[in-house]
Amino acid sequence: MVERTPLWAVFALPALLVGAALVTAGFDAVLAAGARRGRPGSLRETAVRAVEPGRQVLRHLVQQPRRTRASDLPLARIGAGLLPVAAVLAAVVLPLGFRSVSDLPEGIVWFNAMEALAWAAVWLAGWGPNSTLSLIGGYRFLAQGLAYELPHMLAITTAALGAESLRVGEVVGAQAGLWFAVWMPAAFGIYLLSAMAMAFWGPFDQPAGRDVAGGAGAELSGADRVLFLGGRWLLLVVAAAFSVPLFLGGGHGPLLPGWAWTVLKTAAVLAFLVGVRRAIPTVRMERYLELAWVVLTPLAIVQALVVAVVVLNR
């Protein structure tokens, strides 16, 4: 059972997530710069590359805001602001070791429900500016969401089935002896794919594709753009972190305290997802739709059935 944290953790959670997102973005920036300009010649050069995302945030904050003709500014701003809010709300059920802000009885359902807010946020951000390119990005995210959501739900439901509970703390407790990733490898792999799709990241970045000038966030500027892009990084961090209590044993591990194991496992998953972005090109939308419906969904159903048989015969 996961313990409740003190009240101050409610205010510390957003800061921790923002810090993790900045570190992940810095790591990605180092890899990107290395691919363009080669390995850094010194530690100082590595540090300069790593802080580039922070410098971009400052540049966006001081740039002159731009508006499209006949834009619906409130809708666009609600969309940009709702994305990081959805990520933070999803994270309230994430345990750090064996303590979480709120170990809700339906924590897994809560996490999935917050993804619906992310759908609405990206759509509003694409719709509000009244721009063709941003609207295409919003539609792409909806199409991608319809493709990834069903295998995603089946994957996280499989973990809940293995623990016979929707409470995240009990899912962690059920992995004290054996991680779910070991005997639910298909569900774990599908979850990682859907985590990238949820954050429209790596091979699934068409909603923010360069071919449509940045997609759903193409017309956002200033603080609105910072919130939108920052929310995307927060979604990636939260989705990666949620794989730890679902499939990687949460805070279970030898020698180190539970919170340290959670941080290490989350960092490993994030490093893997960042590496996937560099290794695999963007997948065309119709190819991913076909993969999701023809391969991933049946595979997730078979994995759930296997877990159900094991649970029934305990």
C-alpha positions as CSV (number, residue, x, y, z in Angstrom):
1,M,0.0,0.0,0.0
2,V,1.3,3.5,-1.0
3,E,1.3,6.1,1.8
4,R,-0.1,9.6,1.5
5,T,2.5,12.4,1.4
6,P,2.3,15.6,3.5
7,L,0.2,18.5,2.1
8,W,3.4,20.4,1.0
9,A,4.0,17.7,-1.6
10,V,1.0,19.0,-3.5
11,F,2.9,22.2,-4.2
12,A,6.2,20.4,-4.7
13,L,4.9,18.0,-7.4
14,P,4.7,20.6,-10.2
15,A,8.2,21.8,-9.5
16,L,9.6,18.2,-9.5
17,L,7.9,17.5,-12.8
18,V,9.2,20.7,-14.4
19,G,12.7,19.9,-13.2
20,A,12.5,16.4,-14.6
21,A,11.1,17.8,-17.9
22,L,14.0,20.3,-18.1
23,V,16.6,17.6,-17.4
24,T,15.1,15.4,-20.1
25,A,14.9,18.2,-22.6
26,G,18.5,19.1,-21.8
27,F,19.6,15.5,-22.5
28,D,17.7,15.5,-25.7
29,A,19.3,18.8,-26.7
30,V,22.8,17.3,-26.1
31,L,22.0,14.3,-28.3
32,A,20.5,16.6,-31.0
33,A,23.6,18.9,-31.0
34,G,25.9,15.9,-31.1
35,A,24.1,14.5,-34.2
36,R,24.5,17.9,-35.9
37,R,27.9,19.1,-34.8
38,G,29.6,16.0,-33.4
39,R,30.7,15.2,-29.8
40,P,31.3,18.1,-27.5
41,G,34.9,19.0,-27.0
42,S,34.6,19.8,-23.3
43,L,32.4,19.6,-20.3
44,R,31.6,23.3,-20.7
45,E,30.3,22.7,-24.2
46,T,28.1,19.9,-23.0
47,A,26.6,22.1,-20.3
48,V,26.0,24.9,-22.9
49,R,24.1,22.4,-25.1
50,A,22.2,21.0,-22.1
51,V,20.8,24.5,-21.1
52,E,19.6,25.3,-24.6
53,P,16.0,24.4,-23.8
54,G,16.1,26.9,-20.9
55,R,17.4,29.6,-23.2
56,Q,14.6,28.8,-25.7
57,V,12.1,29.3,-23.0
58,L,13.5,32.7,-22.2
59,R,13.5,33.6,-25.9
60,H,9.8,32.6,-26.2
61,L,8.8,34.6,-23.1
62,V,10.3,37.9,-24.4
63,Q,9.3,37.5,-28.1
64,Q,6.6,39.7,-29.6
65,P,3.3,37.8,-29.5
66,R,1.7,37.1,-32.9
67,R,-2.0,36.5,-33.7
68,T,-3.7,35.0,-36.7
69,R,-6.6,36.8,-38.3
70,A,-10.0,36.0,-36.7
71,S,-8.4,33.7,-34.1
72,D,-10.2,32.6,-31.0
73,L,-7.6,33.6,-28.4
74,P,-9.4,32.3,-25.3
75,L,-9.7,28.8,-26.9
76,A,-6.0,28.7,-27.9
77,R,-4.9,29.9,-24.5
78,I,-7.1,27.3,-22.7
79,G,-5.6,24.6,-24.9
80,A,-2.0,25.7,-24.2
81,G,-2.6,26.0,-20.5
82,L,-4.7,22.8,-20.2
83,L,-1.9,20.5,-21.5
84,P,0.5,21.0,-18.5
85,V,-2.4,21.0,-16.1
86,A,-3.5,17.6,-17.5
87,A,0.0,16.2,-17.0
88,V,0.3,17.5,-13.4
89,L,-3.2,16.1,-12.5
90,A,-2.2,12.7,-14.0
91,A,0.8,12.7,-11.8
92,V,-1.0,13.0,-8.4
93,V,-1.4,9.2,-8.3
94,L,2.3,8.6,-9.2
95,P,4.2,7.1,-6.2
96,L,7.7,8.3,-5.4
97,G,9.0,5.1,-3.8
98,F,6.0,4.1,-1.7
99,R,4.4,7.6,-1.2
100,S,2.1,9.5,-3.5
101,V,0.1,12.7,-3.3
102,S,-3.1,10.7,-3.6
103,D,-3.4,7.0,-3.8
104,L,-7.0,7.0,-5.3
105,P,-9.0,3.8,-5.3
106,E,-9.4,4.3,-9.0
107,G,-5.9,5.7,-9.6
108,I,-5.4,3.9,-13.0
109,V,-8.7,5.2,-14.2
110,W,-7.8,8.7,-13.0
111,F,-4.6,8.6,-15.0
112,N,-6.3,7.5,-18.1
113,A,-9.0,10.2,-17.7
114,M,-6.4,12.9,-17.5
115,E,-5.3,11.9,-21.0
116,A,-8.7,12.9,-22.2
117,L,-7.9,16.4,-21.0
118,A,-4.7,16.3,-23.1
119,W,-6.8,15.4,-26.1
120,A,-8.9,18.4,-25.5
121,A,-5.9,20.6,-24.9
122,V,-4.1,19.8,-28.2
123,W,-7.4,20.0,-30.1
124,L,-8.2,23.5,-28.7
125,A,-4.6,24.7,-29.3
126,G,-4.9,23.7,-32.9
127,W,-8.5,25.0,-33.4
128,G,-8.2,28.3,-31.6
129,P,-5.8,30.2,-33.9
130,N,-8.1,29.7,-36.9
131,S,-5.1,28.5,-39.0
132,T,-5.1,25.6,-41.5
133,L,-1.7,24.2,-40.4
134,S,-2.5,24.2,-36.7
135,L,-5.9,22.7,-37.3
136,I,-4.3,19.9,-39.3
137,G,-2.0,19.2,-36.3
138,G,-5.1,19.1,-34.0
139,Y,-6.9,16.6,-36.3
140,R,-3.7,14.5,-36.5
141,F,-3.6,14.2,-32.7
142,L,-7.2,13.1,-32.6
143,A,-6.6,10.5,-35.2
144,Q,-3.5,9.3,-33.4
145,G,-5.4,9.2,-30.1
146,L,-8.1,7.0,-31.6
147,A,-5.3,4.7,-32.7
148,Y,-3.3,4.5,-29.5
149,E,-5.9,4.8,-26.9
150,L,-7.5,1.3,-27.1
151,P,-4.2,-0.7,-26.9
152,H,-3.1,1.8,-24.3
153,M,-6.2,1.2,-22.1
154,L,-5.8,-2.6,-22.6
155,A,-2.1,-2.4,-21.5
156,I,-2.8,-0.5,-18.3
157,T,-5.9,-2.6,-17.6
158,T,-3.7,-5.7,-17.9
159,A,-1.5,-4.4,-15.1
160,A,-4.5,-3.7,-12.9
161,L,-5.8,-7.2,-13.7
162,G,-2.5,-8.7,-12.5
163,A,-2.8,-6.8,-9.2
164,E,-6.6,-7.3,-9.1
165,S,-6.9,-3.6,-8.2
166,L,-7.2,-0.2,-9.8
167,R,-5.2,1.4,-7.0
168,V,-1.7,2.2,-8.1
169,G,-0.3,1.4,-4.7
170,E,-1.7,-2.1,-4.8
171,V,-0.2,-2.6,-8.3
172,V,3.2,-1.7,-6.9
173,G,2.7,-4.0,-3.9
174,A,1.8,-6.9,-6.2
175,Q,5.2,-6.6,-7.8
176,A,7.2,-7.2,-4.7
177,G,8.4,-10.6,-6.0
178,L,8.3,-10.2,-9.7
179,W,7.9,-7.2,-12.0
180,F,4.9,-7.2,-14.3
181,A,7.2,-6.3,-17.2
182,V,8.7,-9.8,-16.9
183,W,5.4,-11.7,-17.4
184,M,3.5,-9.0,-19.3
185,P,6.1,-8.0,-21.9
186,A,3.6,-7.3,-24.6
187,A,1.6,-4.9,-22.4
188,F,4.8,-3.2,-21.3
189,G,5.9,-2.7,-24.9
190,I,2.5,-1.4,-26.0
191,Y,2.4,1.0,-23.1
192,L,5.8,2.5,-24.0
193,L,4.6,3.0,-27.6
194,S,1.4,4.6,-26.5
195,A,3.3,6.8,-24.0
196,M,5.2,8.3,-27.0
197,A,2.0,8.7,-28.9
198,M,0.3,10.4,-26.0
199,A,3.1,13.0,-25.9
200,F,3.2,13.0,-29.7
201,W,6.9,12.3,-29.4
202,G,9.5,10.5,-31.5
203,P,8.1,8.3,-34.2
204,F,4.6,9.7,-33.4
205,D,5.3,13.4,-33.7
206,Q,3.1,14.1,-36.7
207,P,0.7,16.3,-34.7
208,A,3.7,18.7,-34.3
209,G,5.3,17.8,-37.6
210,R,7.6,20.0,-39.6
211,D,5.6,19.4,-42.7
212,V,2.8,21.5,-41.2
213,A,5.2,24.1,-39.6
214,G,4.9,22.7,-36.1
215,G,1.3,21.4,-36.3
216,A,-1.1,22.1,-33.4
217,G,1.3,24.6,-31.8
218,A,2.3,26.3,-35.1
219,E,0.6,29.6,-34.3
220,L,1.3,29.8,-30.6
221,S,3.9,32.3,-29.4
222,G,5.2,33.8,-26.2
223,A,4.0,32.3,-22.9
224,D,1.3,30.3,-24.8
225,R,4.0,28.4,-26.7
226,V,6.1,27.8,-23.6
227,L,3.0,26.3,-21.9
228,F,2.2,24.1,-24.9
229,L,5.7,22.8,-25.5
230,G,6.4,22.4,-21.8
231,G,3.1,20.5,-21.4
232,R,4.3,18.1,-24.1
233,W,7.5,17.4,-22.2
234,L,5.6,17.0,-18.9
235,L,3.3,14.5,-20.6
236,L,6.3,12.5,-21.7
237,V,7.8,12.6,-18.2
238,V,4.5,11.6,-16.5
239,A,3.8,8.8,-19.1
240,A,7.3,7.4,-18.6
241,A,7.1,7.7,-14.8
242,F,3.8,5.8,-14.8
243,S,5.4,2.8,-16.4
244,V,7.5,2.3,-13.2
245,P,4.6,1.5,-10.8
246,L,2.7,-0.3,-13.6
247,F,5.4,-2.6,-14.9
248,L,8.8,-2.1,-13.3
249,G,8.0,-2.7,-9.6
250,G,7.7,0.9,-8.4
251,G,10.1,1.5,-5.5
252,H,11.0,-2.2,-5.0
253,G,14.7,-2.9,-5.3
254,P,17.7,-3.9,-3.2
255,L,20.0,-1.6,-1.1
256,L,18.6,1.8,-2.2
257,P,15.5,3.5,-0.7
258,G,12.2,3.3,-2.7
259,W,12.3,6.8,-4.0
260,A,15.8,6.3,-5.4
261,W,14.7,3.2,-7.3
262,T,11.7,5.1,-8.7
263,V,13.9,7.9,-9.9
264,L,16.4,5.6,-11.5
265,K,13.8,3.5,-13.3
266,T,12.0,6.6,-14.5
267,A,15.4,8.0,-15.8
268,A,16.1,4.7,-17.6
269,V,12.7,4.8,-19.3
270,L,13.1,8.4,-20.3
271,A,16.6,7.8,-21.7
272,F,15.1,4.9,-23.7
273,L,12.3,7.0,-25.1
274,V,14.7,9.9,-26.0
275,G,17.0,7.3,-27.7
276,V,14.0,5.9,-29.7
277,R,13.4,9.4,-31.1
278,R,16.9,9.4,-32.5
279,A,16.8,5.9,-33.8
280,I,13.3,5.6,-35.5
281,P,12.0,8.1,-38.0
282,T,8.4,9.5,-37.9
283,V,5.8,6.9,-38.7
284,R,3.2,8.0,-41.3
285,M,-0.2,8.3,-39.7
286,E,-2.0,5.7,-41.8
287,R,0.8,3.2,-41.1
288,Y,0.5,3.7,-37.4
289,L,-3.3,3.4,-37.6
290,E,-2.9,0.1,-39.3
291,L,-0.3,-1.1,-36.8
292,A,-2.5,-0.1,-33.8
293,W,-5.7,-1.7,-35.0
294,V,-4.3,-4.8,-36.8
295,V,-1.3,-5.7,-34.5
296,L,-1.3,-3.8,-31.2
297,T,-4.9,-4.2,-30.2
298,P,-5.1,-8.0,-30.8
299,L,-1.8,-8.4,-29.1
300,A,-3.0,-6.5,-26.1
301,I,-6.2,-8.6,-25.9
302,V,-4.2,-11.8,-26.0
303,Q,-1.8,-10.5,-23.3
304,A,-4.8,-9.6,-21.1
305,L,-6.3,-13.0,-21.6
306,V,-3.1,-14.7,-20.5
307,V,-2.9,-12.6,-17.4
308,A,-6.6,-13.3,-16.6
309,V,-5.9,-17.1,-16.9
310,V,-3.0,-16.8,-14.5
311,V,-5.0,-14.7,-12.0
312,L,-7.9,-17.1,-12.1
313,N,-5.6,-20.1,-11.3
314,R,-3.7,-18.5,-8.4
